[in-house]
Amino acid sequence: MDKSKRYNVIIVYADDLGFGDLGCYGSHQIDTPNLDRLCREGLKFTDAYATSAVCTPSRYSILTGRYPFRNSRAHILPGDAGCIIERELDTMPGLFGRAGYRTGIVGKWHLGLGDGSGPIDWNQEINLTPVDLGFDESFIFPATADRVPCVYVEGRKVVNLEAEDPIAVSYEAECPFDDIPTYHKNPELLKMRSSHGHDMSIVEGIGRIGYMRGGKKAVWKDEELAETFLDRAIRFIDDSRKQNQPFFLYYALHQPHVPRVPSSRFRGATALGPRGDVIAELDWCVGELRKELERLDILEDTMIIFSSDNGPVLDDGYEDGAYERNGTHRAAGPLRGGKYSKFDGGTRIPFIVSCPGLTHKGTSRALVSQVDLFASFAHMLGEQLAPDSAVDSQDMYAALTGEDPVGRKELMVEDVSCGKMLRRGNWTYLSPSEGAPFMGNVRIETGLSMDPQLYNMDYDIGQQTNVAWDYEEVVKEMEERLKEIQRSDRTR
């Protein structure tokens, strides 16, 4: 890349969006004109993967260039967890910062806060946040929308917190606060009921995971989350433009994760209920972001990458009609499984690249992993990576820009139980794992089996026919390769 022409970079990262949830990926029930346009103008990938079927591990990988198994804490975190990215670890925003970029994060974090030396004091400056990991600016919520604390954190401080109304947070099994509304004690306050879990604190009429007391003026309004994050993303872009600096923005959307509470303008926007409505809202956010880039006359100077942290789930803990109103919509498209699963529905995700430097537009079948963005950006920026930096990331810049139609030789992903899957060429191998084949509360096939599973993805994208017994040598090779990857040193 010519260093005199440095493209801005925006990663738009959806939460629990499936392979079949967008019009450009085959949906006929949800109108997504803005992402469909991004797709037409850019490159749509059919064989792109997150590193995990759940969010925290995938987010760890995209920002560090490392597979989740390299960090024993890379699992779904409670809202009061310590940060799982160490200060000394190289990060993607650190890479862009070294190249002279202004770096920002807006939206969902869910990688922990604080250095873990003690419980987080939400009423003081938090001693380890995204601004300590390479981001110049940070406006986030700590975990997910269904977990306390339900507040924004800007830099190192909770936004709008009043000293006379301090926040206390607990993830104990029993509520330690006698003076707060809780799910079972105060059901009359609920505007959305739980289908499973999410039955601890009531915040803004919704049951959450964990208990929270105080911080009344700091608590977000669920229906305002989308526009609040969008406004902050646009502000970051505007400020960067005023400072005449190239920028890197990690715009981590909260949709369509539960609880699904669209703003009034999108309530009833689809026939699929709140899940469909918040996907329409998500699409609108992308369109508004694009409009701002056009207004500033920098759209042609900006690379936009759109993807999701893992596959879809309909009922993830709230009675919002997602199953009842889903109709013929297939959130995972032709894929089997979904969020949490070892099947491809858990990790094979929408992935769109819109870039001024695209060699080709249309559709790419190149095999790519989100973990590869780190090394690919290093190539783009002309920056060298240290031997212990982004150790699992491969330079796929040629694939991202359409020049290379093949991409990776192989990649590994994990399910919620950390069971491993290896994709190599047309083969997908699921290593034997203990556990139930069906996750009843979310109604998703797990892919767990003590039998080895091998699928030919050229002929069986839905992973219906296990051919492991017909290709025992392939199974043996792929199982050994999985073990080899996991035995590999943290450096190379």
N, C-alpha and C positions, 0 to 999 in steps of 0.2 A: 504493500500500500504506500502511495506517495504521502510522505509525512506533511507536505504542504497542503494536503487536502484530507483533513481528518474528519471522518463521518461521526456524527453523534450516534449514540447507541441507546435504544430503549428496549428492555425486556419486559413484555407484558405477560404476567404469570397468573393464570387463572387457578382456581381452587376447586378440585373435584370435577372438572369439566371432561366429558367423555369424548372418545374418538368419533362418535356419531352425533354429537350435540349441535354441530354447526351446519348451515346450509351447504357450505363448500365441502363438507365431509359426508353429505348425504341426507341430512335432516330435511324433512318436508313439513314438520310441525312447528319449528321455531324459526322465525324470520331473523336472520343475522346479516343484514345488507352490508354493514361496515366491514366485518371480517371477511365476508365473501368478496368484497372489493379489494381488500388487502391481499386476498388469495389470488385474484385475477391479475393484480399488478405485480405479484411476487412469485414465490415458489412454495408450493404445498408439498410437505413430506408425508409419505404413507407409512414409512418404517422408522419413525423416530420414537425414542423411549425416554421416560423418566427413569431414574435409578431405583425407585421404590414405588410400591403401590400405596404408600401413605406419605403424608406431607413433610414432616420434619426431616426424614432422611433425604428426600429429594431436594429440599431447600438447602440442606447442608452440602450436597454434592454440587449443585449448580454454582454455589458461591465459593467453594474450595477446590473443585476439580478432583475430588476424592470420592471413591465408592463409600457408601454408608458403613460397611463392615469395618472400616478402618477406625471408626469411632464408636466405642461401646455404648455411648450415651445417645447415639443417633436413632432414637425411637420417638413415638408420639409423646410430646412433653406436656406436663401440667402447666398452668399459667404462671406458676411461681418458680419455675425451674431456673437454675443457673445457666449461663450461656455455654453452649457446647462447642463454640469456636474459640480457640485460644488466641490471645492477643498476638502471639508470635507467628501464627499460621498465616501464610500468604492467602489473600482473598482476591476475588475478581475486582471489587472496587479498588483494592490496593494496586492492582495491575494498572487500571485506568488512571489512578492518581499519579503513578510514576510516569505515565505518558503525558501528563499535563492536563488531564480531564477534570472537570468538576463532577463530583459523584453524589448521587442521592438515592434514597430509598423511600418509597411511599407505599403504605398498605400493611399487609399481614407480614409478621416476622416469624414467630413460632420456632425460634432457635434458642430460646432462653435469654435471660438478662441477668446482669450481675456476675461477679467472678466466682460465685459459689462458696465464698469464704463464710457466709452467713445468710440468713433469710433476707430477702429483698425488703428494704424499707422504702415503700412506695411514696413516702412523704419527704424523702431527701433525694439528692442527686444519686442516680444509679451508677455504680462504678464500672460497669461494662455494658455498653450498648453498641448499636451499629456504628456510631461515630468513633468508636475505638477500634473498629475493624476495617477501616478504609473509606467509609462513607463520610463525605463532608457535611451532608444534611440528612436528617432522619425524621420521618413522621410516620409512626407505626401504631398498630395495636399489638400488645405483647404476644398473644398466642393465636387463638381462633375466636370467632364471634360467639361460640357456645361455651367459652371458658372465661372465668373471671381472672383478673380484673377487667371490667368492661370500660376501659379508658384509653385515651390516646397518650402516647409518649413521644415528646418532641425532644430530640437530642438526648439528654439524660433525665428529663423531668416529666412528670405527669402534667398534662395540659389542664388548665382551669381548676387546679386543686386549691382548696382553701385550707389555711392552717388550722382553723377552728373545726374542720370536718375531716380529720385524717382518715386514710384508707387502711383497712386491715384485711388480709387475705388468708384463707386457710383451705387446704386440700385434705383435711382430716375427714375420716368417715362420718363422724358426728359433728354437727354444727357447734362451734365453740362460742357463738354469739347468740345471746338470748333475744336481742332487740332488732333482729332483721327478719323480713318475710322469707319464708322458705316454701318449697313446692308442696310438701305434704301438710304443712301447718296452715298455709294461706292459699288454698286452691282458688278462692274467689277472685284473686288478683291476676290469674293467668289469662292471657289472650291467645296463648298457643300451648297446647298440651304435649307432653312427652309420650313417645311410643316406647322408648327404653332409655334409661339413664336420664341425664339432664334434669335431675330432680332435686337439686340442692338449693342454691340461692335463686330467688326471683329477682331479676333485674329488668326493668322496663317491661314488665308483664310476661317475661319469658324465663322458664327454668334454665339454669346454667349448670355447668360442671364446676364444682368448687363453691366456696362461701366467701362473700364480700360484704364488708360493712363500711359505711362512710363514703366520702367523695361524691356527694350527690351532684354537685355542679360539674364534676369531671366526667360523669358517666355519659357515654355516647347514646345517641338515638339511632336505633337500628336502621330505620328508613332513610337516614341521612348519611350512612356510611359511604355509599357509592359516590355521592357528589362531594363529600368532604375530601375523600382521597383524590378524586379527579381534580378538584380545585387546587390541592396541594401539588399534584403532579404538574399541572399547568403553571403554577407559580414558580416551581423549580426550573422549568424550561424557560420561562420568561426571564427569570433572574440570570440564568446562564447566558441567554442571548444578550442581555444588557451588559454583561461582563465580557462579552465577546470571547467566551470560552467554549470549547467542545465539551459535551457532557455525556455522562453515562447515568441512565435512570433505570433502577429496578422498581417497576410499578407492579406491586404484588396485590392483585385483586382478591377480594374476599368471596366473590361469587363463583359458583353456585353452592358453596358450603352452607350447611345449616347453622343457625336458623335462617330461613330464607324470608327476608322481609324487604320487598322491593319498595322504592319510593312511590308516592301516589301516582305519578305519571305512568308507571309501568305495572301498577296493580291491575290484573286482568288483561294484560297485553297479549297473552297467549291462552290457548285452551287447556294448557297442561298444568295450570295452577302456579303457585309461587316458584317452583323450580324453573319452569319455563319462563316465567316473568323476569326472574333475576338474570337469566341468560340473555334475554332481550335487553335488559338494563346494562349488562356487561358489554354487549355489542355496541350500545349507544355510547358508553364511556370511551371505547376505542375510537369511535367516530368523532367524538368531541376532541380527543387528543390529536387526531389527524388534522382536524380543522385548525387547531391552534398552530400546528407545524406549518400548515399552508399559510395562515395569516402572517406568521413570522417569516415566511419565505425560506424555510429551512427543511421542508419535507424532502427535497431532493438531496439534502445533505445528511439524511438521517437513516440509519438502519433500524428497522423494527422487527423484533422477534417475538412472536406470540406462541404461547404454549400453556400447558397445564401441569400441575405437580403430580398428578396421578389420575387414575380412571374415575368413572362416575359411580355414584350411589344414589338410590332414590330415597329410601327410608333410612336416614342416618340418625334417628333419635327423636323426631318430632312428627306429630300428626298434621301434615300439611297437604295431604292429598296427592303426593308425588306418585304413588303407585296407582291410586284409584283413577287419576286423571291422565295417566301417561299414554293411554290409547295404544297406537301402533308405533309410537316413537321408540327408537332403540338407542339409548344413550351411549352405549359402547359400539354402536354400529354392528358390523358383522362379527365382532370379537366376542369371545367367551369370557365370563367373569366380569369383574369391575373393581372398584376400590377395595383394597385389602387382599386381592386375589393374586395367585401366582400365574394364572392364565393371562393372556395378553391384554384383556380388558382392564387389568390393574395398572399397567405401565406403558402401554402403547397409546400415545396421546396425539392430539392435534399439534402440529408444529408448522408454523408459517414464517417465512423470511421475506421481508420487503426491504430491498437494499438497492441504492443507486448503482452498485457495482455488480449486479447480477449478470452472469454470463448467459443464463437461460432462465426463462419463466415457464410457469405451468406446473407440472407435477414431477416430483423426484422420488424414486424408490431407494435412494441411498440410505444405508443403515447408519443412523447417527444416535448418539446419546446426549442428553443434556449436560452430562459431565464434560463433554468435549468443548463446550462454549469457551471455557477458560483458555485452553491452549490455542483455540482458533482465534480468539481475540488477540492473544499475544502475537500470533503470526500477522494479523491485520495491522497491529500497532508497531510491528518491528521490534518488539520487546523480547529479550531473552528471559527464560524461566530458570530459576535455580533448580538443582537436581531434586530437592525435596519439596518443590512447589508443584501443585496440581498433578500428583503422581499418576492418576488414572485418566487424565484428560489427554485426548489425542487431537492433533491438529486436523480439523475437518473443514477448514476454511474453504477449500475448493469445493467440497460438497455443499456447504451452506450457500455458496454463490452460484451453484448450478454447473460448475465446470466438471466436477467429479460425480458421475451417476451411481457410483458403487458405495463409497463411504467406508465404514469400518469393516474389518474382517469378522469381528465378533464383539458382543457386549454382554454384560451381566446385569441382572436386576434382582431385586428382593421383594418378597411379599411382606405382609404385616408381621409374620412370625420369623422373619429373616431367612426364610427358605429361599434357595437360589434357583434362578433360571438363566440359561445360557442361550443366546441367539447367535448362530453362526451360519451365514449364508441363508439358505432356505430352511435350515433346520432350527427348531426350537426344542430345547431339552429342559425338562423340569426334574430336578433331583428329588429323590424320595424324601418325604417329610411326614412326620407324625401330625395327626390332627384330623378334625372332622372335615368331610368333603363339602359341607354346606354351612355357611354362617347364617343361622336362622334369624337373628334379630334384624339383619340388614338384607336378608334374602339374596345372598350372593354365593356362587360356587367358589370355594377357596383354591381349588387346584391341588389340595394336599392329598397325598397318597403315598403309601410305602412302596408302591411299584414305581419304577422309572417310567417317565413319559417322554415320548419323542413324537414331534409333529412336523410334517412337511408343509411349510407355510406357503409354498407356491400353489398347492392344491387344496389346502385345508386351513384357511385363515381362521375358521371358527374352532379349530383344535378339537374336532369331534372324533378323529380316528387315531388312536395311539398305536404307532408302528414300532415301538421299542423292541418287541420280540422279533421283528423282522430285520432289524439293523443293530444287532448286539454290539458290533464293533464300533459303530458310531456312538452308541450309548456309552461304551467304555471310554472312548476318547474324550467325549464331552464331560463325563463325570471327572476324569482325571484333570482336565483343563480347569474345571471349576475349583478343584482343590489346589491346583497350581496358582491360580489367581489369588486365592485366599492365603496361601503361604507366602506370597510375594512380599518383599520388603516394602516399607513405606517410602523408600526412595528408589530411584533407578538411574 
